[in-house]
């Protein structure tokens, strides 16, 4: 029961706006590189499998046949490296929570951009703006309230900080801009009861530095491999409805 007010806070604010380790090396050649090197192909039928047969590429050098193939990338860790167990558990928990909430922060930035554009483009007056934001918030609550309420307190805190990173506004500023100054003050007071501060900005060089490193891995396109190297399984994907997924041109 003690965490319910904070979960409600996270759901409200999120709805408003919704309302390293070393690099692995890939030891393989592309099909184009193999062709340029004069590689040939050998079709090997597999009687125990249905579908297309296995195709192996090879090159012949000095009478020797060398088979070549693509292999998945691997993360290489320094041998004998030691990490404090408590710090490692904390870091693993951060990676897990980041994977769960960062897609919602990115979605929040996308929705805020669309909302701000529509308000400015249509020159909405105060009443129109209020109704429009209310409509967007209702849709977001309908589609995301369940997922937000299932988040832990630490996941909710991380979500709010990542939202600040992507939008450039603290939780307090978001509530103030899209609700009212009174509402922002109220939720700031609730946050204080749980030793949280909605006015605290994202700090990539300070308290949020470990999180910023995870963002960079995500942006590099290597997140799946990185997550697998820690949990030995593919990262679960956030259940975001199709209508909220931004279509690429």
Secondary structure, DSSP 8 states (H G I E B T S, - for coil): -TTHHHHHHHHHHHHHH-------------HHHHHHTT-EEEEE--TTS-SS-EEEEEEEETTEEEEE----------TT----HHHHHHHHHHHHHHHHHHHHHHHHHHHHHHHHHHHHHTT--HHHHHHHHHHHHHHHHHHHHHHHHTS-HHHHHHHHHHHHHHHS--HHHHHHHHT-HHHHHHHHHHHHHTT--TT----TTTTTHHHHHHHHHHHHT-HHHHHHHHHSS--------GGGS----
